[in-house]
């Protein structure tokens, strides 16, 4: 279990960016997140467009999926 803060957002974004080549679908499981902090969510939303523009199918699952998935 962990929290999703600004640091976590950058770690996730970097991991996604480094692994985009050769994949068509990305699954982000939020099951082990204890709390999603507003700052972490905002950092993720703001930078997520760079990844989304790569035309990858991205799905968020788990109890915190709605908090983390950009709308």
CHARMM internal coordinates of N, CA and C (Angstrom, degrees):
IC EDIT
DIST 1 N 1 CA 1.4550
DIST 1 CA 1 C 1.5242
ANGL 1 N 1 CA 1 C 109.19
DIST 1 C 2 N 1.2919
ANGL 1 CA 1 C 2 N 114.56
DIHE 1 N 1 CA 1 C 2 N 140.73
DIST 2 N 2 CA 1.4527
ANGL 1 C 2 N 2 CA 119.76
DIHE 1 CA 1 C 2 N 2 CA 178.83
DIST 2 CA 2 C 1.5175
ANGL 2 N 2 CA 2 C 110.43
DIHE 1 C 2 N 2 CA 2 C -153.37
DIST 2 C 3 N 1.3050
ANGL 2 CA 2 C 3 N 115.09
DIHE 2 N 2 CA 2 C 3 N 174.86
DIST 3 N 3 CA 1.4540
ANGL 2 C 3 N 3 CA 122.26
DIHE 2 CA 2 C 3 N 3 CA 179.08
DIST 3 CA 3 C 1.5202
ANGL 3 N 3 CA 3 C 109.42
DIHE 2 C 3 N 3 CA 3 C -107.43
DIST 3 C 4 N 1.3213
ANGL 3 CA 3 C 4 N 116.30
DIHE 3 N 3 CA 3 C 4 N 152.52
DIST 4 N 4 CA 1.4573
ANGL 3 C 4 N 4 CA 121.79
DIHE 3 CA 3 C 4 N 4 CA 177.79
DIST 4 CA 4 C 1.5176
ANGL 4 N 4 CA 4 C 107.46
DIHE 3 C 4 N 4 CA 4 C -106.78
DIST 4 C 5 N 1.3305
ANGL 4 CA 4 C 5 N 115.00
DIHE 4 N 4 CA 4 C 5 N 102.40
DIST 5 N 5 CA 1.4575
ANGL 4 C 5 N 5 CA 121.23
DIHE 4 CA 4 C 5 N 5 CA 179.39
DIST 5 CA 5 C 1.5275
ANGL 5 N 5 CA 5 C 108.89
DIHE 4 C 5 N 5 CA 5 C -117.09
DIST 5 C 6 N 1.3149
ANGL 5 CA 5 C 6 N 117.78
DIHE 5 N 5 CA 5 C 6 N -168.29
DIST 6 N 6 CA 1.4594
ANGL 5 C 6 N 6 CA 121.33
DIHE 5 CA 5 C 6 N 6 CA -179.13
DIST 6 CA 6 C 1.5203
ANGL 6 N 6 CA 6 C 112.71
DIHE 5 C 6 N 6 CA 6 C -59.63
DIST 6 C 7 N 1.3106
ANGL 6 CA 6 C 7 N 116.44
DIHE 6 N 6 CA 6 C 7 N -41.03
DIST 7 N 7 CA 1.4687
ANGL 6 C 7 N 7 CA 121.09
DIHE 6 CA 6 C 7 N 7 CA 178.17
DIST 7 CA 7 C 1.5217
ANGL 7 N 7 CA 7 C 110.94
DIHE 6 C 7 N 7 CA 7 C -62.86
DIST 7 C 8 N 1.3178
ANGL 7 CA 7 C 8 N 116.21
DIHE 7 N 7 CA 7 C 8 N -44.46
DIST 8 N 8 CA 1.4603
ANGL 7 C 8 N 8 CA 121.08
DIHE 7 CA 7 C 8 N 8 CA 178.78
DIST 8 CA 8 C 1.5239
ANGL 8 N 8 CA 8 C 110.86
DIHE 7 C 8 N 8 CA 8 C -62.25
DIST 8 C 9 N 1.3263
ANGL 8 CA 8 C 9 N 116.33
DIHE 8 N 8 CA 8 C 9 N -38.81
DIST 9 N 9 CA 1.4616
ANGL 8 C 9 N 9 CA 120.63
DIHE 8 CA 8 C 9 N 9 CA 179.43
DIST 9 CA 9 C 1.5253
ANGL 9 N 9 CA 9 C 110.12
DIHE 8 C 9 N 9 CA 9 C -60.26
DIST 9 C 10 N 1.3305
ANGL 9 CA 9 C 10 N 116.57
DIHE 9 N 9 CA 9 C 10 N -47.19
DIST 10 N 10 CA 1.4646
ANGL 9 C 10 N 10 CA 119.44
DIHE 9 CA 9 C 10 N 10 CA 179.81
DIST 10 CA 10 C 1.5209
ANGL 10 N 10 CA 10 C 111.61
DIHE 9 C 10 N 10 CA 10 C -66.01
DIST 10 C 11 N 1.3141
ANGL 10 CA 10 C 11 N 118.06
DIHE 10 N 10 CA 10 C 11 N -36.34
DIST 11 N 11 CA 1.4668
ANGL 10 C 11 N 11 CA 120.84
DIHE 10 CA 10 C 11 N 11 CA 177.63
DIST 11 CA 11 C 1.5355
ANGL 11 N 11 CA 11 C 110.50
DIHE 10 C 11 N 11 CA 11 C -63.66
DIST 11 C 12 N 1.3263
ANGL 11 CA 11 C 12 N 116.65
DIHE 11 N 11 CA 11 C 12 N -44.91
DIST 12 N 12 CA 1.4549
ANGL 11 C 12 N 12 CA 120.31
DIHE 11 CA 11 C 12 N 12 CA 178.72
DIST 12 CA 12 C 1.5258
ANGL 12 N 12 CA 12 C 110.89
DIHE 11 C 12 N 12 CA 12 C -64.66
DIST 12 C 13 N 1.3144
ANGL 12 CA 12 C 13 N 117.25
DIHE 12 N 12 CA 12 C 13 N -45.46
DIST 13 N 13 CA 1.4581
ANGL 12 C 13 N 13 CA 121.08
DIHE 12 CA 12 C 13 N 13 CA 179.56
DIST 13 CA 13 C 1.5233
ANGL 13 N 13 CA 13 C 111.29
DIHE 12 C 13 N 13 CA 13 C -60.01
DIST 13 C 14 N 1.3216
ANGL 13 CA 13 C 14 N 117.14
DIHE 13 N 13 CA 13 C 14 N -44.24
DIST 14 N 14 CA 1.4632
ANGL 13 C 14 N 14 CA 120.82
DIHE 13 CA 13 C 14 N 14 CA 178.99
DIST 14 CA 14 C 1.5240
ANGL 14 N 14 CA 14 C 111.30
DIHE 13 C 14 N 14 CA 14 C -64.34
DIST 14 C 15 N 1.3291
ANGL 14 CA 14 C 15 N 117.37
DIHE 14 N 14 CA 14 C 15 N -42.24
DIST 15 N 15 CA 1.4647
ANGL 14 C 15 N 15 CA 120.85
DIHE 14 CA 14 C 15 N 15 CA 179.05
DIST 15 CA 15 C 1.5302
ANGL 15 N 15 CA 15 C 110.27
DIHE 14 C 15 N 15 CA 15 C -62.94
DIST 15 C 16 N 1.3165
ANGL 15 CA 15 C 16 N 116.84
DIHE 15 N 15 CA 15 C 16 N -41.90
DIST 16 N 16 CA 1.4599
ANGL 15 C 16 N 16 CA 120.56
DIHE 15 CA 15 C 16 N 16 CA 178.43
DIST 16 CA 16 C 1.5228
ANGL 16 N 16 CA 16 C 110.63
DIHE 15 C 16 N 16 CA 16 C -63.76
DIST 16 C 17 N 1.3240
ANGL 16 CA 16 C 17 N 116.13
DIHE 16 N 16 CA 16 C 17 N -47.95
DIST 17 N 17 CA 1.4612
ANGL 16 C 17 N 17 CA 120.98
DIHE 16 CA 16 C 17 N 17 CA -177.06
DIST 17 CA 17 C 1.5357
ANGL 17 N 17 CA 17 C 111.67
DIHE 16 C 17 N 17 CA 17 C -61.72
DIST 17 C 18 N 1.3189
ANGL 17 CA 17 C 18 N 116.63
DIHE 17 N 17 CA 17 C 18 N -39.83
DIST 18 N 18 CA 1.4666
ANGL 17 C 18 N 18 CA 121.14
DIHE 17 CA 17 C 18 N 18 CA -178.33
DIST 18 CA 18 C 1.5259
ANGL 18 N 18 CA 18 C 112.79
DIHE 17 C 18 N 18 CA 18 C -72.07
DIST 18 C 19 N 1.3248
ANGL 18 CA 18 C 19 N 117.81
DIHE 18 N 18 CA 18 C 19 N -18.21
DIST 19 N 19 CA 1.4669
ANGL 18 C 19 N 19 CA 121.03
DIHE 18 CA 18 C 19 N 19 CA -174.90
DIST 19 CA 19 C 1.5272
ANGL 19 N 19 CA 19 C 113.58
DIHE 18 C 19 N 19 CA 19 C -117.23
DIST 19 C 20 N 1.3227
ANGL 19 CA 19 C 20 N 118.30
DIHE 19 N 19 CA 19 C 20 N 20.57
DIST 20 N 20 CA 1.4615
ANGL 19 C 20 N 20 CA 121.32
DIHE 19 CA 19 C 20 N 20 CA -178.31
DIST 20 CA 20 C 1.5211
ANGL 20 N 20 CA 20 C 113.54
DIHE 19 C 20 N 20 CA 20 C -73.37
DIST 20 C 21 N 1.3123
ANGL 20 CA 20 C 21 N 117.28
DIHE 20 N 20 CA 20 C 21 N -31.16
DIST 21 N 21 CA 1.4633
ANGL 20 C 21 N 21 CA 120.41
DIHE 20 CA 20 C 21 N 21 CA -175.49
DIST 21 CA 21 C 1.5220
ANGL 21 N 21 CA 21 C 111.32
DIHE 20 C 21 N 21 CA 21 C -65.54
DIST 21 C 22 N 1.3091
ANGL 21 CA 21 C 22 N 115.37
DIHE 21 N 21 CA 21 C 22 N 130.40
DIST 22 N 22 CA 1.4587
ANGL 21 C 22 N 22 CA 120.56
DIHE 21 CA 21 C 22 N 22 CA 174.75
DIST 22 CA 22 C 1.5173
ANGL 22 N 22 CA 22 C 115.50
DIHE 21 C 22 N 22 CA 22 C 81.66
DIST 22 C 23 N 1.3123
ANGL 22 CA 22 C 23 N 118.89
DIHE 22 N 22 CA 22 C 23 N 4.80
DIST 23 N 23 CA 1.4678
ANGL 22 C 23 N 23 CA 120.03
DIHE 22 CA 22 C 23 N 23 CA 177.28
DIST 23 CA 23 C 1.5225
ANGL 23 N 23 CA 23 C 109.89
DIHE 22 C 23 N 23 CA 23 C -117.50
DIST 23 C 24 N 1.3110
ANGL 23 CA 23 C 24 N 115.48
DIHE 23 N 23 CA 23 C 24 N 147.76
DIST 24 N 24 CA 1.4630
ANGL 23 C 24 N 24 CA 120.91
DIHE 23 CA 23 C 24 N 24 CA 177.88
DIST 24 CA 24 C 1.5166
ANGL 24 N 24 CA 24 C 111.85
DIHE 23 C 24 N 24 CA 24 C -110.81
DIST 24 C 25 N 1.3275
ANGL 24 CA 24 C 25 N 115.86
DIHE 24 N 24 CA 24 C 25 N -19.32
DIST 25 N 25 CA 1.4600
ANGL 24 C 25 N 25 CA 120.94
DIHE 24 CA 24 C 25 N 25 CA -174.18
DIST 25 CA 25 C 1.5242
ANGL 25 N 25 CA 25 C 109.46
DIHE 24 C 25 N 25 CA 25 C -136.98
DIST 25 C 26 N 1.3209
ANGL 25 CA 25 C 26 N 116.66
DIHE 25 N 25 CA 25 C 26 N 135.54
DIST 26 N 26 CA 1.4624
ANGL 25 C 26 N 26 CA 122.33
DIHE 25 CA 25 C 26 N 26 CA 178.56
DIST 26 CA 26 C 1.5279
ANGL 26 N 26 CA 26 C 108.14
DIHE 25 C 26 N 26 CA 26 C -125.22
DIST 26 C 27 N 1.3124
ANGL 26 CA 26 C 27 N 116.44
DIHE 26 N 26 CA 26 C 27 N 130.64
DIST 27 N 27 CA 1.4574
ANGL 26 C 27 N 27 CA 122.48
DIHE 26 CA 26 C 27 N 27 CA 177.70
DIST 27 CA 27 C 1.5264
ANGL 27 N 27 CA 27 C 108.28
DIHE 26 C 27 N 27 CA 27 C -112.94
DIST 27 C 28 N 1.3214
ANGL 27 CA 27 C 28 N 116.35
DIHE 27 N 27 CA 27 C 28 N 123.82
DIST 28 N 28 CA 1.4604
ANGL 27 C 28 N 28 CA 121.70
DIHE 27 CA 27 C 28 N 28 CA 178.04
DIST 28 CA 28 C 1.5210
ANGL 28 N 28 CA 28 C 107.83
DIHE 27 C 28 N 28 CA 28 C -112.46
DIST 28 C 29 N 1.3249
ANGL 28 CA 28 C 29 N 115.71
DIHE 28 N 28 CA 28 C 29 N 112.38
DIST 29 N 29 CA 1.4645
ANGL 28 C 29 N 29 CA 122.98
DIHE 28 CA 28 C 29 N 29 CA -177.16
DIST 29 CA 29 C 1.5247
ANGL 29 N 29 CA 29 C 109.35
DIHE 28 C 29 N 29 CA 29 C -95.69
DIST 29 C 30 N 1.3096
ANGL 29 CA 29 C 30 N 116.73
DIHE 29 N 29 CA 29 C 30 N 120.03
DIST 30 N 30 CA 1.4677
ANGL 29 C 30 N 30 CA 121.85
DIHE 29 CA 29 C 30 N 30 CA -177.38
DIST 30 CA 30 C 1.5291
ANGL 30 N 30 CA 30 C 112.28
DIHE 29 C 30 N 30 CA 30 C -99.35
DIST 30 C 31 N 1.3232
ANGL 30 CA 30 C 31 N 116.71
DIHE 30 N 30 CA 30 C 31 N 11.14
DIST 31 N 31 CA 1.4590
ANGL 30 C 31 N 31 CA 121.00
DIHE 30 CA 30 C 31 N 31 CA -173.19
DIST 31 CA 31 C 1.5263
ANGL 31 N 31 CA 31 C 113.55
DIHE 30 C 31 N 31 CA 31 C -56.14
DIST 31 C 32 N 1.3235
ANGL 31 CA 31 C 32 N 118.08
DIHE 31 N 31 CA 31 C 32 N -41.84
DIST 32 N 32 CA 1.4648
ANGL 31 C 32 N 32 CA 121.00
DIHE 31 CA 31 C 32 N 32 CA -175.28
DIST 32 CA 32 C 1.5220
ANGL 32 N 32 CA 32 C 114.48
DIHE 31 C 32 N 32 CA 32 C -89.55
DIST 32 C 33 N 1.3160
ANGL 32 CA 32 C 33 N 117.42
DIHE 32 N 32 CA 32 C 33 N 12.98
DIST 33 N 33 CA 1.4614
ANGL 32 C 33 N 33 CA 119.71
DIHE 32 CA 32 C 33 N 33 CA 175.74
DIST 33 CA 33 C 1.5258
ANGL 33 N 33 CA 33 C 109.59
DIHE 32 C 33 N 33 CA 33 C -86.21
DIST 33 C 34 N 1.3063
ANGL 33 CA 33 C 34 N 115.23
DIHE 33 N 33 CA 33 C 34 N 125.08
DIST 34 N 34 CA 1.4571
ANGL 33 C 34 N 34 CA 119.75
DIHE 33 CA 33 C 34 N 34 CA 178.47
DIST 34 CA 34 C 1.5312
ANGL 34 N 34 CA 34 C 110.01
DIHE 33 C 34 N 34 CA 34 C -80.77
DIST 34 C 35 N 1.3318
ANGL 34 CA 34 C 35 N 116.27
DIHE 34 N 34 CA 34 C 35 N -42.07
DIST 35 N 35 CA 1.4648
ANGL 34 C 35 N 35 CA 120.54
DIHE 34 CA 34 C 35 N 35 CA -178.68
DIST 35 CA 35 C 1.5211
ANGL 35 N 35 CA 35 C 109.54
DIHE 34 C 35 N 35 CA 35 C -148.02
DIST 35 C 36 N 1.3271
ANGL 35 CA 35 C 36 N 115.84
DIHE 35 N 35 CA 35 C 36 N 141.43
DIST 36 N 36 CA 1.4620
ANGL 35 C 36 N 36 CA 122.31
DIHE 35 CA 35 C 36 N 36 CA 174.26
DIST 36 CA 36 C 1.5257
ANGL 36 N 36 CA 36 C 106.68
DIHE 35 C 36 N 36 CA 36 C -108.55
DIST 36 C 37 N 1.3208
ANGL 36 CA 36 C 37 N 115.56
DIHE 36 N 36 CA 36 C 37 N 111.67
DIST 37 N 37 CA 1.4630
ANGL 36 C 37 N 37 CA 120.57
DIHE 36 CA 36 C 37 N 37 CA -179.29
DIST 37 CA 37 C 1.5258
ANGL 37 N 37 CA 37 C 110.43
DIHE 36 C 37 N 37 CA 37 C -80.16
DIST 37 C 38 N 1.3156
ANGL 37 CA 37 C 38 N 117.64
DIHE 37 N 37 CA 37 C 38 N 143.16
DIST 38 N 38 CA 1.4685
ANGL 37 C 38 N 38 CA 120.96
DIHE 37 CA 37 C 38 N 38 CA -178.96
DIST 38 CA 38 C 1.5393
ANGL 38 N 38 CA 38 C 113.27
DIHE 37 C 38 N 38 CA 38 C -54.79
DIST 38 C 39 N 1.3250
ANGL 38 CA 38 C 39 N 117.67
DIHE 38 N 38 CA 38 C 39 N -40.19
DIST 39 N 39 CA 1.4628
ANGL 38 C 39 N 39 CA 119.72
DIHE 38 CA 38 C 39 N 39 CA -179.68
DIST 39 CA 39 C 1.5296
ANGL 39 N 39 CA 39 C 110.82
DIHE 38 C 39 N 39 CA 39 C -64.32
DIST 39 C 40 N 1.3169
ANGL 39 CA 39 C 40 N 117.83
DIHE 39 N 39 CA 39 C 40 N -42.02
DIST 40 N 40 CA 1.4556
ANGL 39 C 40 N 40 CA 121.35
DIHE 39 CA 39 C 40 N 40 CA 178.05
DIST 40 CA 40 C 1.5144
ANGL 40 N 40 CA 40 C 111.46
DIHE 39 C 40 N 40 CA 40 C -62.49
DIST 40 C 41 N 1.3276
ANGL 40 CA 40 C 41 N 115.73
DIHE 40 N 40 CA 40 C 41 N -42.66
DIST 41 N 41 CA 1.4616
ANGL 40 C 41 N 41 CA 120.62
DIHE 40 CA 40 C 41 N 41 CA 178.29
DIST 41 CA 41 C 1.5267
ANGL 41 N 41 CA 41 C 110.83
DIHE 40 C 41 N 41 CA 41 C -62.30
DIST 41 C 42 N 1.3223
ANGL 41 CA 41 C 42 N 117.78
DIHE 41 N 41 CA 41 C 42 N -44.05
DIST 42 N 42 CA 1.4639
ANGL 41 C 42 N 42 CA 121.43
DIHE 41 CA 41 C 42 N 42 CA -179.33
DIST 42 CA 42 C 1.5288
ANGL 42 N 42 CA 42 C 111.71
DIHE 41 C 42 N 42 CA 42 C -65.65
DIST 42 C 43 N 1.3282
ANGL 42 CA 42 C 43 N 117.08
DIHE 42 N 42 CA 42 C 43 N -41.35
DIST 43 N 43 CA 1.4678
ANGL 42 C 43 N 43 CA 120.74
DIHE 42 CA 42 C 43 N 43 CA 176.58
DIST 43 CA 43 C 1.5194
ANGL 43 N 43 CA 43 C 109.39
DIHE 42 C 43 N 43 CA 43 C -60.21
DIST 43 C 44 N 1.3192
ANGL 43 CA 43 C 44 N 116.78
DIHE 43 N 43 CA 43 C 44 N -44.28
DIST 44 N 44 CA 1.4590
ANGL 43 C 44 N 44 CA 121.21
DIHE 43 CA 43 C 44 N 44 CA -179.59
DIST 44 CA 44 C 1.5282
ANGL 44 N 44 CA 44 C 110.82
DIHE 43 C 44 N 44 CA 44 C -64.68
DIST 44 C 45 N 1.3342
ANGL 44 CA 44 C 45 N 118.21
DIHE 44 N 44 CA 44 C 45 N -48.70
DIST 45 N 45 CA 1.4643
ANGL 44 C 45 N 45 CA 122.13
DIHE 44 CA 44 C 45 N 45 CA -179.84
DIST 45 CA 45 C 1.5208
ANGL 45 N 45 CA 45 C 111.11
DIHE 44 C 45 N 45 CA 45 C -56.21
DIST 45 C 46 N 1.3256
ANGL 45 CA 45 C 46 N 115.35
DIHE 45 N 45 CA 45 C 46 N -48.10
DIST 46 N 46 CA 1.4665
ANGL 45 C 46 N 46 CA 120.88
DIHE 45 CA 45 C 46 N 46 CA -174.71
DIST 46 CA 46 C 1.5256
ANGL 46 N 46 CA 46 C 111.62
DIHE 45 C 46 N 46 CA 46 C -61.37
DIST 46 C 47 N 1.3162
ANGL 46 CA 46 C 47 N 117.37
DIHE 46 N 46 CA 46 C 47 N -39.36
DIST 47 N 47 CA 1.4639
ANGL 46 C 47 N 47 CA 121.89
DIHE 46 CA 46 C 47 N 47 CA -175.92
DIST 47 CA 47 C 1.5255
ANGL 47 N 47 CA 47 C 113.91
DIHE 46 C 47 N 47 CA 47 C -94.03
DIST 47 C 48 N 1.3118
ANGL 47 CA 47 C 48 N 117.23
DIHE 47 N 47 CA 47 C 48 N -11.04
DIST 48 N 48 CA 1.4588
ANGL 47 C 48 N 48 CA 121.85
DIHE 47 CA 47 C 48 N 48 CA -176.10
DIST 48 CA 48 C 1.5295
ANGL 48 N 48 CA 48 C 112.61
DIHE 47 C 48 N 48 CA 48 C -66.36
DIST 48 C 49 N 1.3208
ANGL 48 CA 48 C 49 N 117.85
DIHE 48 N 48 CA 48 C 49 N -27.48
DIST 49 N 49 CA 1.4647
ANGL 48 C 49 N 49 CA 121.10
DIHE 48 CA 48 C 49 N 49 CA -177.83
DIST 49 CA 49 C 1.5162
ANGL 49 N 49 CA 49 C 112.34
DIHE 48 C 49 N 49 CA 49 C -58.05
DIST 49 C 50 N 1.3291
ANGL 49 CA 49 C 50 N 117.58
DIHE 49 N 49 CA 49 C 50 N -33.70
DIST 50 N 50 CA 1.4692
ANGL 49 C 50 N 50 CA 120.93
DIHE 49 CA 49 C 50 N 50 CA 179.27
DIST 50 CA 50 C 1.5253
ANGL 50 N 50 CA 50 C 110.12
DIHE 49 C 50 N 50 CA 50 C -61.46
DIST 50 C 51 N 1.3097
ANGL 50 CA 50 C 51 N 116.03
DIHE 50 N 50 CA 50 C 51 N -38.07
DIST 51 N 51 CA 1.4630
ANGL 50 C 51 N 51 CA 120.39
DIHE 50 CA 50 C 51 N 51 CA -179.34
DIST 51 CA 51 C 1.5247
ANGL 51 N 51 CA 51 C 109.96
DIHE 50 C 51 N 51 CA 51 C -78.39
DIST 51 C 52 N 1.3012
ANGL 51 CA 51 C 52 N 116.54
DIHE 51 N 51 CA 51 C 52 N -43.41
DIST 52 N 52 CA 1.4621
ANGL 51 C 52 N 52 CA 120.25
DIHE 51 CA 51 C 52 N 52 CA -179.12
DIST 52 CA 52 C 1.5261
ANGL 52 N 52 CA 52 C 111.09
DIHE 51 C 52 N 52 CA 52 C -61.81
DIST 52 C 53 N 1.3154
ANGL 52 CA 52 C 53 N 117.86
DIHE 52 N 52 CA 52 C 53 N -32.02
DIST 53 N 53 CA 1.4562
ANGL 52 C 53 N 53 CA 121.58
DIHE 52 CA 52 C 53 N 53 CA 178.84
DIST 53 CA 53 C 1.5247
ANGL 53 N 53 CA 53 C 112.68
DIHE 52 C 53 N 53 CA 53 C -69.09
DIST 53 C 54 N 1.3214
ANGL 53 CA 53 C 54 N 117.69
DIHE 53 N 53 CA 53 C 54 N -9.62
DIST 54 N 54 CA 1.4614
ANGL 53 C 54 N 54 CA 121.68
DIHE 53 CA 53 C 54 N 54 CA 176.98
DIST 54 CA 54 C 1.5218
ANGL 54 N 54 CA 54 C 111.75
DIHE 53 C 54 N 54 CA 54 C -81.72
DIST 54 C 55 N 1.3235
ANGL 54 CA 54 C 55 N 116.47
DIHE 54 N 54 CA 54 C 55 N 3.88
DIST 55 N 55 CA 1.4613
ANGL 54 C 55 N 55 CA 123.46
DIHE 54 CA 54 C 55 N 55 CA 177.11
DIST 55 CA 55 C 1.5286
ANGL 55 N 55 CA 55 C 113.47
DIHE 54 C 55 N 55 CA 55 C 59.93
DIST 55 C 56 N 1.2995
ANGL 55 CA 55 C 56 N 115.62
DIHE 55 N 55 CA 55 C 56 N 44.54
DIST 56 N 56 CA 1.4589
ANGL 55 C 56 N 56 CA 121.38
DIHE 55 CA 55 C 56 N 56 CA 176.02
DIST 56 CA 56 C 1.5220
ANGL 56 N 56 CA 56 C 108.41
DIHE 55 C 56 N 56 CA 56 C -101.16
DIST 56 C 57 N 1.3250
ANGL 56 CA 56 C 57 N 116.29
DIHE 56 N 56 CA 56 C 57 N 143.86
DIST 57 N 57 CA 1.4569
ANGL 56 C 57 N 57 CA 120.54
DIHE 56 CA 56 C 57 N 57 CA 172.66
DIST 57 CA 57 C 1.5203
ANGL 57 N 57 CA 57 C 106.93
DIHE 56 C 57 N 57 CA 57 C -80.23
DIST 57 C 58 N 1.3019
ANGL 57 CA 57 C 58 N 116.60
DIHE 57 N 57 CA 57 C 58 N 124.27
DIST 58 N 58 CA 1.4603
ANGL 57 C 58 N 58 CA 121.35
DIHE 57 CA 57 C 58 N 58 CA -177.70
DIST 58 CA 58 C 1.5226
ANGL 58 N 58 CA 58 C 108.17
DIHE 57 C 58 N 58 CA 58 C -127.17
DIST 58 C 59 N 1.3293
ANGL 58 CA 58 C 59 N 114.78
DIHE 58 N 58 CA 58 C 59 N 128.99
DIST 59 N 59 CA 1.4681
ANGL 58 C 59 N 59 CA 120.42
DIHE 58 CA 58 C 59 N 59 CA 179.97
DIST 59 CA 59 C 1.5216
ANGL 59 N 59 CA 59 C 109.31
DIHE 58 C 59 N 59 CA 59 C -125.24
DIST 59 C 60 N 1.3148
ANGL 59 CA 59 C 60 N 115.60
DIHE 59 N 59 CA 59 C 60 N 134.49
DIST 60 N 60 CA 1.4597
ANGL 59 C 60 N 60 CA 122.94
DIHE 59 CA 59 C 60 N 60 CA 176.81
DIST 60 CA 60 C 1.5177
ANGL 60 N 60 CA 60 C 107.76
DIHE 59 C 60 N 60 CA 60 C -104.78
DIST 60 C 61 N 1.3217
ANGL 60 CA 60 C 61 N 117.21
DIHE 60 N 60 CA 60 C 61 N 132.12
DIST 61 N 61 CA 1.4630
ANGL 60 C 61 N 61 CA 121.70
DIHE 60 CA 60 C 61 N 61 CA 178.58
DIST 61 CA 61 C 1.5265
ANGL 61 N 61 CA 61 C 109.16
DIHE 60 C 61 N 61 CA 61 C -131.29
DIST 61 C 62 N 1.3145
ANGL 61 CA 61 C 62 N 115.91
DIHE 61 N 61 CA 61 C 62 N 164.15
DIST 62 N 62 CA 1.4598
ANGL 61 C 62 N 62 CA 120.99
DIHE 61 CA 61 C 62 N 62 CA 177.86
DIST 62 CA 62 C 1.5132
ANGL 62 N 62 CA 62 C 111.41
DIHE 61 C 62 N 62 CA 62 C 104.56
DIST 62 C 63 N 1.3241
ANGL 62 CA 62 C 63 N 116.05
DIHE 62 N 62 CA 62 C 63 N 173.22
DIST 63 N 63 CA 1.4648
ANGL 62 C 63 N 63 CA 120.91
DIHE 62 CA 62 C 63 N 63 CA -174.66
DIST 63 CA 63 C 1.5209
ANGL 63 N 63 CA 63 C 114.67
DIHE 62 C 63 N 63 CA 63 C -65.35
DIST 63 C 64 N 1.3282
ANGL 63 CA 63 C 64 N 118.37
DIHE 63 N 63 CA 63 C 64 N -19.82
DIST 64 N 64 CA 1.4647
ANGL 63 C 64 N 64 CA 121.21
DIHE 63 CA 63 C 64 N 64 CA -179.58
DIST 64 CA 64 C 1.5136
ANGL 64 N 64 CA 64 C 112.85
DIHE 63 C 64 N 64 CA 64 C -107.16
DIST 64 C 65 N 1.3285
ANGL 64 CA 64 C 65 N 116.41
DIHE 64 N 64 CA 64 C 65 N 12.23
DIST 65 N 65 CA 1.4642
ANGL 64 C 65 N 65 CA 120.71
DIHE 64 CA 64 C 65 N 65 CA -176.11
DIST 65 CA 65 C 1.5274
ANGL 65 N 65 CA 65 C 111.78
DIHE 64 C 65 N 65 CA 65 C -59.68
DIST 65 C 66 N 1.3098
ANGL 65 CA 65 C 66 N 117.60
DIHE 65 N 65 CA 65 C 66 N -43.59
DIST 66 N 66 CA 1.4720
ANGL 65 C 66 N 66 CA 120.24
DIHE 65 CA 65 C 66 N 66 CA -178.22
DIST 66 CA 66 C 1.5137
ANGL 66 N 66 CA 66 C 112.47
DIHE 65 C 66 N 66 CA 66 C -67.32
DIST 66 C 67 N 1.3251
ANGL 66 CA 66 C 67 N 117.32
DIHE 66 N 66 CA 66 C 67 N -28.54
DIST 67 N 67 CA 1.4555
ANGL 66 C 67 N 67 CA 120.68
DIHE 66 CA 66 C 67 N 67 CA 177.86
DIST 67 CA 67 C 1.5210
ANGL 67 N 67 CA 67 C 111.83
DIHE 66 C 67 N 67 CA 67 C -74.02
DIST 67 C 68 N 1.3243
ANGL 67 CA 67 C 68 N 116.18
DIHE 67 N 67 CA 67 C 68 N -31.24
DIST 68 N 68 CA 1.4557
ANGL 67 C 68 N 68 CA 120.61
DIHE 67 CA 67 C 68 N 68 CA -173.37
DIST 68 CA 68 C 1.5265
ANGL 68 N 68 CA 68 C 113.47
DIHE 67 C 68 N 68 CA 68 C -97.28
DIST 68 C 69 N 1.3057
ANGL 68 CA 68 C 69 N 118.05
DIHE 68 N 68 CA 68 C 69 N -31.81
DIST 69 N 69 CA 1.4638
ANGL 68 C 69 N 69 CA 120.99
DIHE 68 CA 68 C 69 N 69 CA -175.63
DIST 69 CA 69 C 1.5226
ANGL 69 N 69 CA 69 C 110.29
DIHE 68 C 69 N 69 CA 69 C -70.73
DIST 69 C 70 N 1.3313
ANGL 69 CA 69 C 70 N 116.43
DIHE 69 N 69 CA 69 C 70 N 123.69
DIST 70 N 70 CA 1.4826
ANGL 69 C 70 N 70 CA 118.73
DIHE 69 CA 69 C 70 N 70 CA 175.84
DIST 70 CA 70 C 1.5146
ANGL 70 N 70 CA 70 C 110.32
DIHE 69 C 70 N 70 CA 70 C -64.51
DIST 70 C 71 N 1.3024
ANGL 70 CA 70 C 71 N 116.40
DIHE 70 N 70 CA 70 C 71 N 144.90
DIST 71 N 71 CA 1.4684
ANGL 70 C 71 N 71 CA 120.41
DIHE 70 CA 70 C 71 N 71 CA -178.61
DIST 71 CA 71 C 1.5040
ANGL 71 N 71 CA 71 C 110.56
DIHE 70 C 71 N 71 CA 71 C -100.84
END
COOR INIT
IC SEED 1 N 1 CA 1 C
IC BUILD
